Amino acid sequence: MTFGRAALAVLALLLAGLAPADVGGQVWESWRHIAGVFDVVGPRSDGRLLVAGSGRLFLVDRMGTVVPFATGPEGYADDAGAEAYLAVSPGLHVTGGGCDFAPDEAFVLRLHQPFGVTRVSTSGMAQPFAAIAGTESLNGIAFDTTGRFDHRLLVSGPVRGRTAIVAIDCRGRTQVITDAAPALEGGLAVAPSAFGAFGGALVAPDELSGRIYAIDPDGKVRTIAESGLPTGGDIGVESVGFVPSGFTRGGELYYADRATANNPHPGTDSLLRLDAHTLTRLGVRDGDMLAATEGGATMIAVRCATACSVTQIIGTPTTAHGEGHLLAVAAEPAGGTAAAPAAFKAPPGAAFVVVALLAVAIAALAVAWRRR
């Protein structure tokens, strides 16, 4: 081996020590403890995330400051202990309704009779918004951000072993898109227009089969991918989310880890986080769809153009109990201040150790060269 090749080999080994050792569960960071946490959405125009705990709402900024939200006498305090998923309005116009959803208002599933949706204003006032008839419960919610559903709010609920998808306009009027979709629940999302043949469709996971479905505005259901992740109740794929433009410059991915007693994945009541640096090293790119399991928070990335490909991102289950939406936030939130790109977080003293190892390696190679 020549001196140049030897030096390159040593440098490669040293630099490899800076990369994640594997794609196991240790890449998730247990970022902030929030009692009863089960969903996270946003960001709002001020850059803050909206987080749901047990019958309570919280605002969380990018630095991790947690502030209770909608706590007044006319605030939100519903469905404690239930998975009342929520969505934040991006402030889009509904042509068919001749009205707009106000930016940053929250819409929360109402899981007691009459089933429906509660609206929470930006000032924290809660009031009934829409009633949804004909479902046995409600188990998913997302805004149409592309316009294929006329920018309406989309809600899912079980009906005799199948699933109904209901669109709600800004006046609270409902339309059933289909009542015969496959079993599905959890963190729903609408695919961006550039997501291949599935652009603009409502994307939903099925934890029992492991499939990820696309539901079109005419009610047609197509399979996007077989996740390849573990399947089963409280185990399989629970959440999907899309990586926004600008994410890989320094964004973060968030997932709710709900404490669940007497479960193989007991959770921690924490908001989990992954930074863009780690995800890009594992192959994630802007525009990808991410899908994570409820049991263990394992995860895949799906990339669709003329065809779709599936890449395993996190393959080793943890004790996490994932719930709700999988939220990827770009480095520069809409209407907010650009966040500093997420830098690689080396362990304490790592820089000194690397420099010392490099020095030793170079010295050893120099001695070997002189002895030739």
N, C-alpha and C positions, 0 to 999 in steps of 0.2 A: 504493500500500500504506500503510495507517495505521501509526502508531508502534507500537501494540499488536501488530499482525500482524507487523511487521518484527522486533520483539523476540522473539516466539514462534518465528519462522523461524530466527533466529540461535541461540536456545537449542536448538531441535530439531537443528540441524546439529552443535552442540557435543556434545550428549548422544549423538548417533548415533556420534560418534567413540569413545564408551566401549563400544559394543556390539561383539561379535565381527564382524569384517569379512565373514566368510562362514562356511559350514558345511564348510569344507575340513579336511584332515587336521591342521592346526596346533592344533585344539582338544584333541587328545590330549596329555596330559602324560606324558613318559617319567619315571616317578616313582621307582622303586627298581630297581637292577640286582640280579638274582638269577641265578646261573649255571644254564643249562639250563631256565629257567622254562617251564612249559607249562600250568599250571592254577592257579586260585585259587578257594577256596570259603570258606563261613562266613557271618557271623562266629560264633565260639564264644561261650559265655555270658560270657567275660571280654572280649569285644569284639574279640579278635584274629582275623586271617584265617589260614587254613591254605593254604600255597603249596607246589606240587610243582615240584621241579627234576629234574634227571636222576638218578633213583634216590635222591633225598633229599627230605626234608620240612622246611619252615620255618614259624615263626610270625611274623606281621608285625602290629604294632599300628598304630593309626590315625595315629600320628606318624611311621611309617615305620621303626621299629626292627625289624631282621630278626634272628631268633634261630633257630639250627638246632634241629630237633625230632626225637625218636625216633632218636638217634644212638648209643645204648648197644649192648652186645653182643646184646641181644634186641630191638633197634630195627628200623627199616625201612631196607632197602638193596636194593631189587629193581628189575629192568627198566631199568637205566641206558640212556639214549638212546631209550627208548620212551615213548609217550604213555599212561601209566598214570593215567588220570583218577581223580578221587577225589570223595568226598562226606563231609560232616560231619553226624552225627546231631543232629537237634533234640530228641531224647529223647521219642519218641511211643510210645503203646501199640499193639501189634498184637493185635487181638481174636482172630483165628483161631489165633495162636500162643500166646496166653495169656502174653505176655511183653512186655518193653519193650526198645527200643534205648536204651542209656545215653546221656545227653546228652554231646555233644562228642567222642564216639569217631569216629575216621576210618575210612573204608572205601575201599580202593584197588583198582583193577582189577589182577588178576594176569595178565600177558600172556605168561607162559611156561606150559608144560604142568605140571600140569593147569590149564587156564584157570579163573579164578574170582575171588574177592574176598578180600583180606587185611584183617583188622581191626587197627587201631592204637589202643591204649587211650590215655586222657588222660595216663598216665604215660610213654607212648612205647614200650610193648611191642607188638610185632607178632606176629600168629599167623594161620594160615589160618582163614577164616570159612566160605566156601562154595565148592563146585566147580560149574562150569557146563559141562554136556556138550552136544555137538551143534553148537557154533558154531566158526567158523574162526578167530576171535579175539574180542576184546571192544573196544568203541569208544564206550561212553557209560554214564553212571551218574548217578542222582539219587534223592533221597528223595521219597516221596509225603507231602506235608505237609497234604493236605486230607482224606484218609481214603477216597477212592474206590477206592484199591488197598489198603485196610486198613493204611495207614501203612508199607507195606513199601518195601524198597530195590529200585529198578528198574534193570536193566542191559540194554544192547543189544549185539548181536554179529552179524556177517555170516554168512549161510547161503545158499550157492549163488546169489549175486546178490540175495538178499532180506535182510531183517533180522529176527532174533528178539528179542523183548522178554521178559525173565525177571524175575519178582518173587521177592524173597528175604525171608523173615520173620526175626524176631529170634533164631531158633534155627538159622538157616542153611539152612532148607528152601526149595527152589525150586519155582516153578510157571511154566510157559511160558504167557505171555499170548497171544502169536502168534509164528509163525515165518515169516510171510508179509508183514511190513511192507515198505514201499519201502526202497531204499537210504538210509541216514542214518547220521550219526555226529556226534561232537563234544559240545559243552556242552548237555546236556539239562536240562529243568526241568519241574516240574508246575505247571500254571496255577492261580492262586488261584480260589476258588469264584466270585468275582464277574466272571470273565473271560468273560462272555456264555455262549454255547452250549458253549464249550470248557472251562468251569470244571472243575477237577479232572482234566483229561486230561494225559497225558504229552506234552509238546511237544518236537519234534525237527526239526532242519534237515537239508536235503539240498543239499550244495554243488554237485552236478551239475545239478540242475534249478532250483535257487533257491527251491523250495517249502518251506513250513513246515507240518509235519504235526501232527495231534493223534491220539494213540492212546488209545482208551478201554479200560476194564478188561475188556470182552468181546472185545478184539482188533480192533474196528472202527477203520479209519484214515480220517480226514477231512483235507482240506486247509484250513488256516486262511487262508493268504495266499500269493500269489506275491510274493517279496521285492522283485523289481525290481532286485536287486543283481547284480553280475557273477557268472557261473557257471563251474564247472569244477573239476577236482581241484586242491587246494591254493590255490584262488582263492575259491570261492563261500561262501555263508553257512555258518558253522561253529558259531556259538554263539547260544543264546537265554537270556534272563534276564528276570525280572519286577521292576518297580519297586515296592518295598514302601511301605506307608503310612508317612508321615513322611519319606520320602526328599527331597521338594522343600523341606523346611525346612532342609536342610543336609547331605545325604548325599553319597556318592561312588560312582562306577562304576569297576570294575576289570576289566582284561583282560590276559591273559598274552601278551607279544610275544616269541616264541621265536626265537632266532638260528638261521637256516637257510641254510647255505652253498649257493652256486650256485643261487639262487632269485631271481626278479624282486622278491620281497618278502623281503629277507634278515633282517629283524628285528634286535633289539638285546639279547636276553636281559634284558628289563626288564618290570616290572609297570607297565602303562599305567593312567592315572587320568583321570577327568573329574569335575568337581565339579557338584553339583546346580544351582548358579546358572547355569552355562553351559547345562546340559541343559534347564532350564526355559525359558530364553530361546529355545531352539530348538524348544520346543513339547512337551517330555516332561512327563507328569503321573504322579502316583501311580497304580498299577494297570496302566500300560502294559506291554506286552511289548517288549523291545529285542532286535534280532537283528543280529549283526555278521559280516562276512566274515573268512575266513582270510587272504586276500591283500589287504592294504591297510587292514583294520579300518574299512571303510565301514559305515554303520549305519542302520537304520530303526527307527521306533517303530510298533507295531501296537496299536490300541485296539479292543476288542470289547465291544459291548453287544448290541443287537438285530442289528447287523451289524458288520463289522470294517472299519476304515480303516487305510491304510498311509501313513506320513509319512517322507520322507527326512530323516535327522538329520545324517549325515556323508556327503557325496557324492563327495568327492575322495579317491581312494586314497592311502595313504602307503606307506612302505617296511616298515611293520609286518607281522609274520607272526603273526596271532592264533591262539591255540589254547585249548582247554578251555572252561570256563564263563565266561559274562558275568555278573559279580556286582555287583548294586546293593545298597548297604548304607545303611540309614536313618540319620538323624541320631542316633537313640538306639538303639544295639544292644540286643537282648533281654538283659536281665540285667546290662547294663553301665551306664556313666555317660554321660549325654547329652553328645554332642559339640557343640562350638560350631558354629553355622551357618556354612557356608562363605561367606566374604565375597568380593566381586569383587576380584580381584587386579589392580590397575592397575599399569602399568609404573612404574619409579622416576621420581619427579618429576611423575607425571601429575596429581596433585592441584594442584600449583603451576601447571602449564601450563593446566589447565582454569580455575582462578580468574583467571589473568592474561588468558586469552582472553575470559572473561566480562567482565572489567573493561574491556578494550579495546572490546569490542562495545557495551557500555552507553555508554561515553564517546562512541563514534562516533555512536551513535543520538541521544544527547543533543545533540551538535553539529548533527546534521542537523535535529533538531526545532527548535532555536533559529533556524536559518536559514530556516525556513518562513515 
